[in-house]
Amino acid sequence: MEASFVFSIIFGIWVLANIIPTWAISVRRLHDTNRSGWYALIALIPMIGWIISYIMMAQKGRPNRWGSNSNLVNPVPDINV
């Protein structure tokens, strides 16, 4: 087996392992801004799509039909000792 073939297989697995969580995070962020997750596909358009996606995901979250704004949830519970 050639080394470049093995590298290609390992790289392909790494790409797949990173694309799925990245898309999931993008969809969740779009939901926080009250947009459909399908807007994540705009990122597939080179340059312009990346800019539009960045702008949409950088906006402040607000309550929406998918649940409450995740920015308002306290991730660390209060512990009274």
C-alpha positions as CSV (number, residue, x, y, z in Angstrom):
1,M,0.0,0.0,0.0
2,E,1.3,3.4,-1.0
3,A,1.8,6.0,1.8
4,S,-0.2,8.7,-0.1
5,F,-3.2,6.3,-0.3
6,V,-3.1,5.7,3.4
7,F,-2.8,9.4,4.0
8,S,-5.7,10.1,1.8
9,I,-7.9,7.6,3.7
10,I,-6.9,9.1,7.1
11,F,-7.5,12.6,5.8
12,G,-10.9,11.7,4.4
13,I,-12.0,10.3,7.7
14,W,-10.7,13.4,9.5
15,V,-12.6,15.7,7.1
16,L,-15.9,13.8,7.6
17,A,-15.4,13.7,11.4
18,N,-15.1,17.5,11.4
19,I,-17.7,18.5,8.8
20,I,-20.6,17.0,10.7
21,P,-20.1,18.8,14.0
22,T,-19.3,22.0,12.2
23,W,-22.6,21.9,10.3
24,A,-24.5,21.0,13.5
25,I,-23.0,24.1,15.3
26,S,-23.8,26.3,12.3
27,V,-27.5,25.1,12.2
28,R,-27.8,25.7,16.0
29,R,-26.4,29.2,15.7
30,L,-28.7,30.0,12.8
31,H,-31.7,28.7,14.9
32,D,-30.5,31.1,17.7
33,T,-30.9,34.0,15.2
34,N,-34.4,32.7,14.2
35,R,-33.4,31.4,10.8
36,S,-33.8,28.0,9.3
37,G,-30.9,25.6,9.3
38,W,-31.0,25.5,5.5
39,Y,-29.3,28.8,5.5
40,A,-26.1,26.9,6.4
41,L,-26.0,25.8,2.7
42,I,-25.2,29.4,1.8
43,A,-21.6,28.7,3.0
44,L,-21.1,26.4,0.0
45,I,-21.0,29.5,-2.2
46,P,-17.3,30.6,-2.4
47,M,-16.4,34.0,-0.8
48,I,-19.8,35.7,-0.9
49,G,-21.5,32.8,0.9
50,W,-18.8,32.7,3.5
51,I,-19.3,36.4,4.2
52,I,-23.1,36.2,4.3
53,S,-22.8,33.1,6.7
54,Y,-20.4,34.9,9.0
55,I,-22.7,38.0,9.2
56,M,-25.8,35.9,9.9
57,M,-24.1,33.9,12.6
58,A,-22.5,36.9,14.2
59,Q,-25.8,38.5,14.9
60,K,-27.3,38.6,18.4
61,G,-29.5,35.6,19.3
62,R,-33.1,36.1,20.2
63,P,-36.1,33.9,21.2
64,N,-37.3,31.8,18.3
65,R,-39.5,28.9,17.3
66,W,-36.7,26.3,18.0
67,G,-36.4,27.3,21.7
68,S,-35.1,30.0,23.9
69,N,-32.0,32.0,23.2
70,S,-29.0,29.9,24.2
71,N,-27.1,33.1,25.1
72,L,-29.5,33.7,28.0
73,V,-29.0,30.2,29.5
74,N,-26.6,30.1,32.4
75,P,-24.3,27.1,31.7
76,V,-22.9,27.0,35.2
77,P,-25.5,26.2,37.9
78,D,-25.5,28.2,41.1
79,I,-24.3,26.1,44.0
80,N,-25.1,27.3,47.5
81,V,-22.9,25.7,50.1
